[in-house]
Amino acid sequence: MYIQITTVCNMHCAHCGFSCEHNGEYMSRKVWMTALRLYHGDTLVMGGGEPTLHPDFDRMLKEVVATYEWNYHWLKSKPSIVTNGTHKQRSLYLLQLTLESKIDAYLSYDQYHNMNMVDDEVFVKYETNNRLWGYKERQPSSIVKSGRGRNIEGTLYECLCPTNVISPNGDVRLCGCDDSPIIGTIFKHKDISHEYDMFKCIRDYKRMGA
């Protein structure tokens, strides 16, 4: 489950699958608390945009960590967060929580990010702890080669996030593909787990001839 807490971002990366901008929206407290209650066995990604830009990020982070600590014995994995590293204090704190095995945080880094906006200490510490996303594992970026981004030509075959995506306004999409259908809202939705078990993502479903 991907909870997109904001579509606001202070970078403008060519490969951004969500096409996030400086102007965007923030998830409300009501939507967030309702979405968090669905964290019951599935993986959870707290994403954006740049999640650390959410004005209520610190409280939201405490709540997602507390939810994991209370239920870690039957949750499949720790909550994940990917940051662009531009908020130094929050980025270093996310890494600290990762080293304490409370979350899985990564620094999103590749040739399409403006790393001049990231403090060297942040980069070095994430690199030292093997927490760079899109750098060693995806060089050159498979995301860009798949044509997923807004300014990149390609085949558009790679799913942005092959699990249910909850938008800031509470819409629930089948997956992260830009043509993924809305299967409900956070307040009134279908059986999400059943929907997802049917196929990996909407593009896989279409390729199967459905």
CYANA upper distance limits for C-alpha pairs under 8 A (distance plus 0.5 A):
  1 MET  CA     39 TYR  CA      8.33
  1 MET  CA     42 ASP  CA      7.06
  1 MET  CA     43 THR  CA      6.35
  1 MET  CA     44 LEU  CA      5.37
  1 MET  CA     45 VAL  CA      6.81
  1 MET  CA    163 THR  CA      6.06
  1 MET  CA    164 ASN  CA      5.47
  1 MET  CA    165 VAL  CA      6.47
  1 MET  CA    166 ILE  CA      8.07
  2 TYR  CA     44 LEU  CA      6.33
  2 TYR  CA     45 VAL  CA      5.21
  2 TYR  CA     46 MET  CA      6.78
  2 TYR  CA     47 GLY  CA      7.29
  2 TYR  CA    161 CYS  CA      8.02
  2 TYR  CA    163 THR  CA      7.40
  2 TYR  CA    164 ASN  CA      6.64
  2 TYR  CA    165 VAL  CA      5.15
  2 TYR  CA    166 ILE  CA      6.62
  3 ILE  CA     35 ALA  CA      7.79
  3 ILE  CA     44 LEU  CA      7.80
  3 ILE  CA     45 VAL  CA      6.55
  3 ILE  CA     46 MET  CA      5.67
  3 ILE  CA     47 GLY  CA      6.47
  3 ILE  CA     48 GLY  CA      8.46
  3 ILE  CA    165 VAL  CA      6.53
  3 ILE  CA    166 ILE  CA      5.41
  3 ILE  CA    167 SER  CA      7.20
  3 ILE  CA    168 PRO  CA      8.31
  4 GLN  CA     27 MET  CA      8.09
  4 GLN  CA     46 MET  CA      6.83
  4 GLN  CA     47 GLY  CA      5.26
  4 GLN  CA     48 GLY  CA      5.35
  4 GLN  CA     49 GLY  CA      7.96
  4 GLN  CA     51 PRO  CA      8.46
  4 GLN  CA    165 VAL  CA      7.58
  4 GLN  CA    166 ILE  CA      6.42
  4 GLN  CA    167 SER  CA      5.79
  4 GLN  CA    168 PRO  CA      6.29
  5 ILE  CA     26 TYR  CA      6.52
  5 ILE  CA     27 MET  CA      5.37
  5 ILE  CA     32 TRP  CA      7.95
  5 ILE  CA     46 MET  CA      7.30
  5 ILE  CA     47 GLY  CA      6.50
  5 ILE  CA     48 GLY  CA      6.16
  5 ILE  CA     49 GLY  CA      8.33
  5 ILE  CA     51 PRO  CA      6.88
  5 ILE  CA     54 HIS  CA      7.74
  5 ILE  CA    167 SER  CA      7.74
  5 ILE  CA    168 PRO  CA      5.93
  6 THR  CA     24 GLY  CA      7.58
  6 THR  CA     25 GLU  CA      6.12
  6 THR  CA     26 TYR  CA      4.90
  6 THR  CA     27 MET  CA      6.29
  6 THR  CA     47 GLY  CA      7.83
  6 THR  CA     48 GLY  CA      5.30
  6 THR  CA     49 GLY  CA      5.95
  6 THR  CA     50 GLU  CA      7.53
  6 THR  CA     51 PRO  CA      6.78
  6 THR  CA     53 LEU  CA      8.48
  6 THR  CA     54 HIS  CA      7.01
  6 THR  CA    168 PRO  CA      6.38
  7 THR  CA     18 PHE  CA      8.16
  7 THR  CA     20 CYS  CA      5.75
  7 THR  CA     21 GLU  CA      7.44
  7 THR  CA     23 ASN  CA      8.37
  7 THR  CA     24 GLY  CA      5.47
  7 THR  CA     25 GLU  CA      6.03
  7 THR  CA     26 TYR  CA      7.26
  7 THR  CA     48 GLY  CA      5.85
  7 THR  CA     49 GLY  CA      4.81
  7 THR  CA     50 GLU  CA      7.85
  7 THR  CA    168 PRO  CA      7.98
  8 VAL  CA     20 CYS  CA      6.40
  8 VAL  CA     21 GLU  CA      6.01
  8 VAL  CA     22 HIS  CA      5.84
  8 VAL  CA     23 ASN  CA      6.26
  8 VAL  CA     24 GLY  CA      5.02
  8 VAL  CA     25 GLU  CA      6.72
  8 VAL  CA     26 TYR  CA      7.81
  8 VAL  CA     48 GLY  CA      7.53
  8 VAL  CA     49 GLY  CA      5.40
  8 VAL  CA     50 GLU  CA      6.77
  8 VAL  CA     53 LEU  CA      7.75
  9 CYS  CA     20 CYS  CA      6.35
  9 CYS  CA     21 GLU  CA      5.77
  9 CYS  CA     22 HIS  CA      5.67
  9 CYS  CA     23 ASN  CA      8.21
  9 CYS  CA     24 GLY  CA      8.34
  9 CYS  CA     48 GLY  CA      8.09
  9 CYS  CA     49 GLY  CA      5.27
  9 CYS  CA     50 GLU  CA      5.39
  9 CYS  CA     53 LEU  CA      7.87
 10 ASN  CA     21 GLU  CA      7.48
 10 ASN  CA     22 HIS  CA      5.94
 10 ASN  CA     50 GLU  CA      7.79
 11 MET  CA     21 GLU  CA      7.80
 11 MET  CA     22 HIS  CA      7.97
 11 MET  CA    113 HIS  CA      7.78
 11 MET  CA    114 ASN  CA      7.47
 12 HIS  CA     16 CYS  CA      8.18
 12 HIS  CA     20 CYS  CA      7.78
 12 HIS  CA     21 GLU  CA      6.94
 12 HIS  CA    113 HIS  CA      8.42
 13 CYS  CA    112 TYR  CA      6.07
 13 CYS  CA    113 HIS  CA      6.37
 13 CYS  CA    114 ASN  CA      8.42
 14 ALA  CA    112 TYR  CA      6.86
 14 ALA  CA    149 GLY  CA      6.48
 14 ALA  CA    150 ARG  CA      6.59
 14 ALA  CA    151 ASN  CA      5.63
 14 ALA  CA    152 ILE  CA      7.15
 15 HIS  CA    112 TYR  CA      7.47
 15 HIS  CA    143 ILE  CA      7.47
 15 HIS  CA    144 VAL  CA      6.22
 15 HIS  CA    147 GLY  CA      8.44
 15 HIS  CA    148 ARG  CA      7.03
 15 HIS  CA    149 GLY  CA      4.26
 15 HIS  CA    150 ARG  CA      6.65
 15 HIS  CA    151 ASN  CA      7.15
 15 HIS  CA    152 ILE  CA      7.04
 16 CYS  CA     20 CYS  CA      7.37
 16 CYS  CA    148 ARG  CA      8.07
 16 CYS  CA    149 GLY  CA      5.39
 16 CYS  CA    150 ARG  CA      6.82
 17 GLY  CA    148 ARG  CA      6.17
 17 GLY  CA    149 GLY  CA      5.20
 17 GLY  CA    150 ARG  CA      7.03
 17 GLY  CA    160 LEU  CA      6.87
 17 GLY  CA    178 ASP  CA      8.42
 18 PHE  CA     49 GLY  CA      8.05
 18 PHE  CA    149 GLY  CA      8.34
 18 PHE  CA    178 ASP  CA      8.32
 19 SER  CA    149 GLY  CA      7.89
 19 SER  CA    150 ARG  CA      6.64
 20 CYS  CA     24 GLY  CA      7.63
 20 CYS  CA     48 GLY  CA      8.48
 20 CYS  CA     49 GLY  CA      6.06
 21 GLU  CA     49 GLY  CA      8.18
 25 GLU  CA    168 PRO  CA      7.29
 26 TYR  CA     54 HIS  CA      6.94
 26 TYR  CA    168 PRO  CA      6.44
 27 MET  CA     31 VAL  CA      6.90
 27 MET  CA     32 TRP  CA      6.91
 27 MET  CA    167 SER  CA      8.26
 27 MET  CA    168 PRO  CA      4.66
 27 MET  CA    169 ASN  CA      6.77
 27 MET  CA    170 GLY  CA      8.36
 28 SER  CA     32 TRP  CA      6.68
 28 SER  CA    168 PRO  CA      7.72
 28 SER  CA    169 ASN  CA      8.11
 29 ARG  CA     33 MET  CA      6.67
 30 LYS  CA     34 THR  CA      6.77
 31 VAL  CA     35 ALA  CA      6.53
 31 VAL  CA    168 PRO  CA      7.94
 31 VAL  CA    169 ASN  CA      7.69
 31 VAL  CA    170 GLY  CA      6.31
 31 VAL  CA    186 ILE  CA      7.50
 32 TRP  CA     36 LEU  CA      6.53
 33 MET  CA     37 ARG  CA      6.96
 34 THR  CA     38 LEU  CA      7.69
 34 THR  CA    186 ILE  CA      7.25
 34 THR  CA    187 PHE  CA      7.80
 35 ALA  CA     39 TYR  CA      7.91
 35 ALA  CA    166 ILE  CA      8.07
 35 ALA  CA    186 ILE  CA      6.88
 36 LEU  CA     64 VAL  CA      7.80
 39 TYR  CA     43 THR  CA      8.03
 39 TYR  CA     44 LEU  CA      7.23
 40 HIS  CA     75 LEU  CA      6.91
 41 GLY  CA     74 TRP  CA      7.02
 41 GLY  CA     75 LEU  CA      4.89
 41 GLY  CA     76 LYS  CA      5.90
 42 ASP  CA     75 LEU  CA      7.33
 42 ASP  CA     76 LYS  CA      6.55
 42 ASP  CA     77 SER  CA      8.11
 43 THR  CA     75 LEU  CA      8.24
 43 THR  CA     76 LYS  CA      6.72
 43 THR  CA     77 SER  CA      6.23
 43 THR  CA     78 LYS  CA      7.73
 43 THR  CA     79 PRO  CA      7.18
 44 LEU  CA     77 SER  CA      8.38
 44 LEU  CA     78 LYS  CA      7.99
 44 LEU  CA     79 PRO  CA      5.48
 44 LEU  CA     80 SER  CA      6.74
 45 VAL  CA     79 PRO  CA      6.28
 45 VAL  CA     80 SER  CA      5.14
 45 VAL  CA     81 ILE  CA      6.30
 46 MET  CA     51 PRO  CA      7.62
 46 MET  CA     79 PRO  CA      7.71
 46 MET  CA     80 SER  CA      6.66
 46 MET  CA     81 ILE  CA      5.73
 46 MET  CA     82 VAL  CA      8.28
 47 GLY  CA     51 PRO  CA      5.87
 47 GLY  CA     81 ILE  CA      6.62
 47 GLY  CA     82 VAL  CA      7.13
 50 GLU  CA     54 HIS  CA      8.31
 50 GLU  CA     83 THR  CA      6.64
 50 GLU  CA     84 ASN  CA      7.20
 51 PRO  CA     57 PHE  CA      7.58
 51 PRO  CA     81 ILE  CA      8.41
 51 PRO  CA     82 VAL  CA      8.45
 51 PRO  CA     83 THR  CA      7.31
 52 THR  CA     57 PHE  CA      6.33
 52 THR  CA     83 THR  CA      7.67
 52 THR  CA     87 HIS  CA      7.47
 52 THR  CA     90 ARG  CA      7.43
 53 LEU  CA     57 PHE  CA      7.55
 56 ASP  CA     60 MET  CA      6.76
 57 PHE  CA     61 LEU  CA      6.47
 58 ASP  CA     62 LYS  CA      6.88
 59 ARG  CA     63 GLU  CA      6.77
 60 MET  CA     64 VAL  CA      6.75
 61 LEU  CA     65 VAL  CA      6.66
 62 LYS  CA     66 ALA  CA      6.54
 63 GLU  CA     67 THR  CA      6.58
 64 VAL  CA     68 TYR  CA      6.83
 64 VAL  CA     79 PRO  CA      7.79
 65 VAL  CA     69 GLU  CA      6.70
 65 VAL  CA     79 PRO  CA      8.06
 65 VAL  CA    102 LYS  CA      6.89
 65 VAL  CA    103 ILE  CA      7.52
 66 ALA  CA     70 TRP  CA      6.60
 67 THR  CA     71 ASN  CA      6.75
 68 TYR  CA     72 TYR  CA      5.62
 68 TYR  CA     75 LEU  CA      7.92
 68 TYR  CA     78 LYS  CA      7.23
 68 TYR  CA     79 PRO  CA      7.77
 68 TYR  CA    102 LYS  CA      8.08
 69 GLU  CA    102 LYS  CA      7.99
 71 ASN  CA     75 LEU  CA      6.75
 72 TYR  CA     76 LYS  CA      8.47
 72 TYR  CA     77 SER  CA      8.36
 72 TYR  CA     78 LYS  CA      8.22
 78 LYS  CA    101 SER  CA      8.38
 78 LYS  CA    102 LYS  CA      7.13
 78 LYS  CA    103 ILE  CA      5.67
 78 LYS  CA    104 ASP  CA      6.79
 79 PRO  CA    102 LYS  CA      8.37
 79 PRO  CA    103 ILE  CA      5.67
 79 PRO  CA    104 ASP  CA      6.69
 80 SER  CA    103 ILE  CA      6.31
 80 SER  CA    104 ASP  CA      5.08
 80 SER  CA    105 ALA  CA      6.17
 81 ILE  CA    103 ILE  CA      8.12
 81 ILE  CA    104 ASP  CA      6.84
 81 ILE  CA    105 ALA  CA      5.28
 81 ILE  CA    106 TYR  CA      6.99
 82 VAL  CA    105 ALA  CA      6.17
 82 VAL  CA    106 TYR  CA      5.31
 82 VAL  CA    107 LEU  CA      6.35
 82 VAL  CA    108 SER  CA      6.70
 82 VAL  CA    133 TRP  CA      8.27
 83 THR  CA     91 SER  CA      7.57
 83 THR  CA    105 ALA  CA      8.04
 83 THR  CA    106 TYR  CA      6.87
 83 THR  CA    107 LEU  CA      5.71
 83 THR  CA    108 SER  CA      6.35
 84 ASN  CA    107 LEU  CA      6.19
 84 ASN  CA    108 SER  CA      5.63
 84 ASN  CA    109 TYR  CA      7.62
 84 ASN  CA    113 HIS  CA      8.39
 84 ASN  CA    118 VAL  CA      8.22
 85 GLY  CA     91 SER  CA      5.98
 85 GLY  CA    107 LEU  CA      6.62
 85 GLY  CA    108 SER  CA      8.07
 85 GLY  CA    118 VAL  CA      6.11
 85 GLY  CA    119 ASP  CA      8.20
 85 GLY  CA    122 VAL  CA      7.19
 85 GLY  CA    123 PHE  CA      8.22
 86 THR  CA     91 SER  CA      8.06
 86 THR  CA    117 MET  CA      6.26
 86 THR  CA    118 VAL  CA      5.37
 86 THR  CA    119 ASP  CA      7.73
 87 HIS  CA     91 SER  CA      6.41
 87 HIS  CA    118 VAL  CA      8.29
 88 LYS  CA     92 LEU  CA      6.65
 88 LYS  CA    118 VAL  CA      7.93
 88 LYS  CA    119 ASP  CA      7.09
 88 LYS  CA    122 VAL  CA      7.03
 89 GLN  CA     93 TYR  CA      6.66
 90 ARG  CA     94 LEU  CA      6.59
 91 SER  CA     95 LEU  CA      6.91
 91 SER  CA    122 VAL  CA      7.40
 92 LEU  CA     96 GLN  CA      6.73
 92 LEU  CA    122 VAL  CA      6.89
 93 TYR  CA     97 LEU  CA      6.77
 94 LEU  CA     98 THR  CA      6.74
 94 LEU  CA    103 ILE  CA      8.25
 94 LEU  CA    105 ALA  CA      6.51
 95 LEU  CA     99 LEU  CA      6.76
 95 LEU  CA    105 ALA  CA      6.59
 95 LEU  CA    106 TYR  CA      8.25
 95 LEU  CA    126 TYR  CA      7.66
 96 GLN  CA    100 GLU  CA      6.82
 97 LEU  CA    101 SER  CA      6.85
 97 LEU  CA    102 LYS  CA      5.87
 97 LEU  CA    103 ILE  CA      6.45
 97 LEU  CA    104 ASP  CA      8.43
 98 THR  CA    102 LYS  CA      6.18
 98 THR  CA    103 ILE  CA      5.41
 98 THR  CA    104 ASP  CA      5.68
 98 THR  CA    105 ALA  CA      6.43
105 ALA  CA    131 ARG  CA      7.62
106 TYR  CA    126 TYR  CA      7.79
106 TYR  CA    131 ARG  CA      5.36
106 TYR  CA    132 LEU  CA      6.10
106 TYR  CA    133 TRP  CA      6.27
107 LEU  CA    123 PHE  CA      8.12
107 LEU  CA    126 TYR  CA      7.04
107 LEU  CA    131 ARG  CA      6.66
107 LEU  CA    132 LEU  CA      5.40
107 LEU  CA    133 TRP  CA      6.15
108 SER  CA    113 HIS  CA      8.41
108 SER  CA    132 LEU  CA      6.57
108 SER  CA    133 TRP  CA      5.18
108 SER  CA    134 GLY  CA      6.75
108 SER  CA    135 TYR  CA      8.39
109 TYR  CA    113 HIS  CA      6.66
109 TYR  CA    115 MET  CA      8.11
109 TYR  CA    132 LEU  CA      6.69
109 TYR  CA    133 TRP  CA      6.35
109 TYR  CA    134 GLY  CA      6.20
109 TYR  CA    135 TYR  CA      6.21
110 ASP  CA    133 TRP  CA      8.44
110 ASP  CA    134 GLY  CA      6.23
110 ASP  CA    135 TYR  CA      5.80
110 ASP  CA    139 GLN  CA      8.25
110 ASP  CA    141 SER  CA      7.80
114 ASN  CA    118 VAL  CA      8.31
118 VAL  CA    122 VAL  CA      7.38
118 VAL  CA    123 PHE  CA      7.63
119 ASP  CA    123 PHE  CA      7.27
120 ASP  CA    124 VAL  CA      6.60
121 GLU  CA    125 LYS  CA      6.59
122 VAL  CA    126 TYR  CA      6.71
123 PHE  CA    127 GLU  CA      6.47
124 VAL  CA    128 THR  CA      6.44
125 LYS  CA    129 ASN  CA      6.78
126 TYR  CA    130 ASN  CA      6.67
126 TYR  CA    131 ARG  CA      5.37
126 TYR  CA    132 LEU  CA      6.61
127 GLU  CA    131 ARG  CA      6.25
127 GLU  CA    132 LEU  CA      6.32
132 LEU  CA    136 LYS  CA      7.73
133 TRP  CA    137 GLU  CA      7.65
133 TRP  CA    138 ARG  CA      8.35
134 GLY  CA    138 ARG  CA      5.23
134 GLY  CA    139 GLN  CA      7.21
134 GLY  CA    141 SER  CA      6.89
135 TYR  CA    139 GLN  CA      6.12
135 TYR  CA    140 PRO  CA      8.42
135 TYR  CA    141 SER  CA      8.20
138 ARG  CA    142 SER  CA      6.30
138 ARG  CA    143 ILE  CA      8.45
141 SER  CA    145 LYS  CA      7.00
142 SER  CA    146 SER  CA      6.54
143 ILE  CA    147 GLY  CA      7.32
143 ILE  CA    148 ARG  CA      6.58
143 ILE  CA    149 GLY  CA      8.04
143 ILE  CA    158 GLU  CA      7.84
144 VAL  CA    148 ARG  CA      6.64
144 VAL  CA    149 GLY  CA      6.95
144 VAL  CA    152 ILE  CA      6.94
144 VAL  CA    154 GLY  CA      8.34
145 LYS  CA    154 GLY  CA      6.91
146 SER  CA    154 GLY  CA      5.98
146 SER  CA    155 THR  CA      6.17
146 SER  CA    156 LEU  CA      6.01
146 SER  CA    157 TYR  CA      6.57
146 SER  CA    158 GLU  CA      6.31
147 GLY  CA    152 ILE  CA      5.81
147 GLY  CA    153 GLU  CA      5.53
147 GLY  CA    154 GLY  CA      4.11
147 GLY  CA    155 THR  CA      5.95
147 GLY  CA    156 LEU  CA      5.32
147 GLY  CA    157 TYR  CA      8.03
147 GLY  CA    158 GLU  CA      8.35
148 ARG  CA    152 ILE  CA      7.45
148 ARG  CA    153 GLU  CA      8.48
148 ARG  CA    154 GLY  CA      7.68
148 ARG  CA    155 THR  CA      8.42
148 ARG  CA    156 LEU  CA      5.75
148 ARG  CA    157 TYR  CA      8.06
148 ARG  CA    158 GLU  CA      7.12
148 ARG  CA    159 CYS  CA      8.33
148 ARG  CA    160 LEU  CA      7.85
149 GLY  CA    153 GLU  CA      8.43
157 TYR  CA    203 ARG  CA      7.65
159 CYS  CA    175 CYS  CA      8.03
159 CYS  CA    176 GLY  CA      6.58
159 CYS  CA    177 CYS  CA      5.87
159 CYS  CA    201 CYS  CA      7.40
159 CYS  CA    203 ARG  CA      8.01
160 LEU  CA    175 CYS  CA      8.12
160 LEU  CA    176 GLY  CA      5.23
160 LEU  CA    177 CYS  CA      6.23
161 CYS  CA    165 VAL  CA      8.12
161 CYS  CA    175 CYS  CA      6.31
161 CYS  CA    176 GLY  CA      4.98
161 CYS  CA    177 CYS  CA      7.73
162 PRO  CA    175 CYS  CA      5.58
162 PRO  CA    176 GLY  CA      6.70
162 PRO  CA    200 LYS  CA      6.35
162 PRO  CA    201 CYS  CA      5.89
163 THR  CA    174 LEU  CA      7.13
163 THR  CA    175 CYS  CA      5.33
163 THR  CA    176 GLY  CA      7.60
163 THR  CA    196 TYR  CA      7.36
163 THR  CA    200 LYS  CA      7.81
163 THR  CA    201 CYS  CA      7.69
164 ASN  CA    172 VAL  CA      7.21
164 ASN  CA    173 ARG  CA      6.18
164 ASN  CA    174 LEU  CA      5.30
164 ASN  CA    175 CYS  CA      5.24
164 ASN  CA    176 GLY  CA      7.83
164 ASN  CA    192 ILE  CA      7.97
164 ASN  CA    196 TYR  CA      7.66
165 VAL  CA    172 VAL  CA      6.21
165 VAL  CA    173 ARG  CA      5.61
165 VAL  CA    174 LEU  CA      7.01
165 VAL  CA    175 CYS  CA      6.08
165 VAL  CA    176 GLY  CA      6.67
166 ILE  CA    170 GLY  CA      6.41
166 ILE  CA    171 ASP  CA      6.19
166 ILE  CA    172 VAL  CA      5.10
166 ILE  CA    173 ARG  CA      6.89
166 ILE  CA    186 ILE  CA      7.80
167 SER  CA    171 ASP  CA      5.74
167 SER  CA    172 VAL  CA      6.94
167 SER  CA    173 ARG  CA      8.24
170 GLY  CA    185 THR  CA      5.94
170 GLY  CA    186 ILE  CA      5.53
170 GLY  CA    187 PHE  CA      7.99
171 ASP  CA    182 ILE  CA      7.01
171 ASP  CA    183 ILE  CA      8.41
171 ASP  CA    184 GLY  CA      6.68
171 ASP  CA    185 THR  CA      4.83
171 ASP  CA    186 ILE  CA      6.64
172 VAL  CA    182 ILE  CA      6.09
172 VAL  CA    183 ILE  CA      6.31
172 VAL  CA    184 GLY  CA      5.81
172 VAL  CA    185 THR  CA      5.59
172 VAL  CA    186 ILE  CA      6.73
172 VAL  CA    189 HIS  CA      8.03
173 ARG  CA    180 SER  CA      6.62
173 ARG  CA    181 PRO  CA      6.17
173 ARG  CA    182 ILE  CA      4.85
173 ARG  CA    183 ILE  CA      6.13
173 ARG  CA    184 GLY  CA      7.84
174 LEU  CA    180 SER  CA      6.38
174 LEU  CA    181 PRO  CA      6.58
174 LEU  CA    182 ILE  CA      7.02
174 LEU  CA    183 ILE  CA      6.82
174 LEU  CA    195 GLU  CA      7.88
174 LEU  CA    196 TYR  CA      7.30
174 LEU  CA    201 CYS  CA      7.36
174 LEU  CA    202 ILE  CA      7.59
175 CYS  CA    180 SER  CA      6.47
175 CYS  CA    201 CYS  CA      6.10
175 CYS  CA    202 ILE  CA      7.38
176 GLY  CA    180 SER  CA      7.17
176 GLY  CA    201 CYS  CA      8.40
177 CYS  CA    201 CYS  CA      8.03
177 CYS  CA    202 ILE  CA      7.51
177 CYS  CA    203 ARG  CA      8.00
179 ASP  CA    202 ILE  CA      8.17
180 SER  CA    201 CYS  CA      8.38
180 SER  CA    202 ILE  CA      6.25
181 PRO  CA    202 ILE  CA      8.31
183 ILE  CA    189 HIS  CA      7.24
183 ILE  CA    190 LYS  CA      7.11
183 ILE  CA    192 ILE  CA      8.42
184 GLY  CA    188 LYS  CA      6.66
184 GLY  CA    189 HIS  CA      4.70
184 GLY  CA    190 LYS  CA      6.62
185 THR  CA    189 HIS  CA      5.62
190 LYS  CA    195 GLU  CA      8.38
191 ASP  CA    195 GLU  CA      6.91
192 ILE  CA    196 TYR  CA      6.75
193 SER  CA    197 ASP  CA      6.64
194 HIS  CA    198 MET  CA      7.15
195 GLU  CA    199 PHE  CA      8.21
196 TYR  CA    200 LYS  CA      7.13
196 TYR  CA    201 CYS  CA      8.17
199 PHE  CA    204 ASP  CA      7.35
199 PHE  CA    205 TYR  CA      6.51
200 LYS  CA    204 ASP  CA      6.79
200 LYS  CA    205 TYR  CA      7.91
201 CYS  CA    205 TYR  CA      6.80
202 ILE  CA    206 LYS  CA      6.74
203 ARG  CA    207 ARG  CA      6.66
204 ASP  CA    208 MET  CA      6.88
205 TYR  CA    209 GLY  CA      7.45
205 TYR  CA    210 ALA  CA      6.56
206 LYS  CA    210 ALA  CA      5.97
